[in-house]
Amino acid sequence: MPRRLATTALLLTLFAASTADVHADDVKPNFVLIFCDDLGWADVGAYGAVGYETPHLDRMAAEGVRFTDFYVSQAVCSASRAALMTGCYNARVGIFGALGPKSNIGINPDEETIAEVLKSAGYATACYGKWHLGHHEKFLPMQHGFDDYFGLPYSNDMWPYHPGVAHLPMEERLKRWPHLSLIDENEIVNPKVTPEDQTQLTTWYTERAVKFIEEHADEPFFVYLPHSMPHVPLYVSDKFKGKTRRGLFGDVIAEIDWSVGQILETLKRLDLDENTLVVFTSDNGPWLSYGDHAGSAGPHREGKGTMWDGGCREPFLARWPGRIPAGKVQREMASTIDVLPTFAKLAGAKLPEKPIDGKDVWPLLACEKGATTPHEAYWMYYGRQLQAVRSGKWKLHFPHGYRSMLGRPGGTGGKPTNYSQLTTGLALYDLSEGTGEWNDVKDAHPDVVERLKKYGEEAREALGDNGRPGKENRPPGSL
């Protein structure tokens, strides 16, 4: 070959190689966000679950990172999901509690969801499972950035078979809880979900997620998979019924673990494994009054419906082969409000125009040396009340009431028992001691108490506190 042609060929080869490298770096990652309902901190094998196995979730922990100090914004369904979807404290965006079938509010169309942020960057987006940010059409996922949706508009116990009305004639039940609908895109495809239908929910959601991944394997995608389980009433398909020592609750978790395995297998089969970040967590801790139908918060105090760590500290696993180191444990604090800005940074997408509270926590996910939480202080509201602030290893509770089982076992067979109503005064806890929120050390650390009180005042100024209005609150959407 003449020297000039050889030189030209070499230059073309080098150019092609450099272009390939650039394109490889420019390939947008895919995201799969798996979000359970009422799953406790200790309900996954890697966190100490007993009575059943979670091999696929344990594989995520072994091949990725497991967080020990991961929080939700508020330990109840709609409030928690509002924070996840918007990257804001739920108090900022005006969503509290658990919206029911008679609610006329929902997520505000002026708020930008994770799906809208990623869609603006060229992503295909889908949601399969429980939405719970408003059941009227204007609030459903298709109007908030998702290209596809299939699932329940709210919790699976909001129906005429709720244990609170199960003793009444159906006519009386329907005055409290209407029939539960199953929605496909914006259409109600099943107006009267039955117990038999509920046994298939985990399978149906998973099948739709797998199909979406298969259909969009050649473009960046975001799949949000918010399972209805293990929120009561518990239902499981025949393929897992009676398969664990833990009973129905264990069977349900085993099926959720199977669902995770289906997602991981699909990514592997389609050669998407090394370009997909898979995240697994939950909306709040276990509903302890349901006893054998509830999970476990492990060493953490209380459960769902409280801002003690048993209610708001959740399992969190993240896996991305080649980008997240395997088998790591991350002890720095992070939260669901951080998911949106982290995904946006990785996707090269613009953050919402309105202020958000979440931070990019990719350095924590990647376990970068010396990485620390970006949150100087983390505000913990329940309802409209500021109940606690966490900063570093310290957590300060302000005086508030809360519900507790007082160590008693809950109900059996899907029927709850009653909580006791308790109160706490001002209390400071050192969460690094491993003793949970039991040893109040405020008298030994008055300087820490004063510092965290100031963070609390900043929260009140911005987002309010009970009857005190905040300066930065935004309204929910309304009909």
Secondary structure as GFF3:
##gff-version 3
##sequence-region A 1 479
A	DSSP	alpha_helix	3	26	.	.	.	ID=ss1
A	DSSP	beta_strand	30	36	.	.	.	ID=ss2
A	DSSP	three_ten_helix	45	47	.	.	.	ID=ss3
A	DSSP	alpha_helix	55	63	.	.	.	ID=ss4
A	DSSP	beta_strand	65	71	.	.	.	ID=ss5
A	DSSP	alpha_helix	77	86	.	.	.	ID=ss6
A	DSSP	alpha_helix	90	93	.	.	.	ID=ss7
A	DSSP	beta_strand	105	106	.	.	.	ID=ss8
A	DSSP	alpha_helix	114	119	.	.	.	ID=ss9
A	DSSP	beta_strand	124	128	.	.	.	ID=ss10
A	DSSP	three_ten_helix	137	139	.	.	.	ID=ss11
A	DSSP	three_ten_helix	141	143	.	.	.	ID=ss12
A	DSSP	beta_strand	148	151	.	.	.	ID=ss13
A	DSSP	alpha_helix	170	176	.	.	.	ID=ss14
A	DSSP	beta_strand	182	184	.	.	.	ID=ss15
A	DSSP	beta_strand	187	190	.	.	.	ID=ss16
A	DSSP	alpha_helix	195	198	.	.	.	ID=ss17
A	DSSP	alpha_helix	201	215	.	.	.	ID=ss18
A	DSSP	beta_strand	221	226	.	.	.	ID=ss19
A	DSSP	alpha_helix	248	269	.	.	.	ID=ss20
A	DSSP	three_ten_helix	273	275	.	.	.	ID=ss21
A	DSSP	beta_strand	276	282	.	.	.	ID=ss22
A	DSSP	three_ten_helix	288	293	.	.	.	ID=ss23
A	DSSP	alpha_helix	309	312	.	.	.	ID=ss24
A	DSSP	beta_strand	313	319	.	.	.	ID=ss25
A	DSSP	beta_strand	328	330	.	.	.	ID=ss26
A	DSSP	beta_strand	334	335	.	.	.	ID=ss27
A	DSSP	three_ten_helix	336	338	.	.	.	ID=ss28
A	DSSP	alpha_helix	339	347	.	.	.	ID=ss29
A	DSSP	alpha_helix	362	365	.	.	.	ID=ss30
A	DSSP	beta_strand	378	382	.	.	.	ID=ss31
A	DSSP	beta_strand	385	391	.	.	.	ID=ss32
A	DSSP	beta_strand	394	397	.	.	.	ID=ss33
A	DSSP	beta_strand	400	404	.	.	.	ID=ss34
A	DSSP	beta_strand	420	424	.	.	.	ID=ss35
A	DSSP	beta_strand	427	430	.	.	.	ID=ss36
A	DSSP	three_ten_helix	431	433	.	.	.	ID=ss37
A	DSSP	three_ten_helix	442	444	.	.	.	ID=ss38
A	DSSP	alpha_helix	446	463	.	.	.	ID=ss39
A	DSSP	beta_strand	477	478	.	.	.	ID=ss40
###
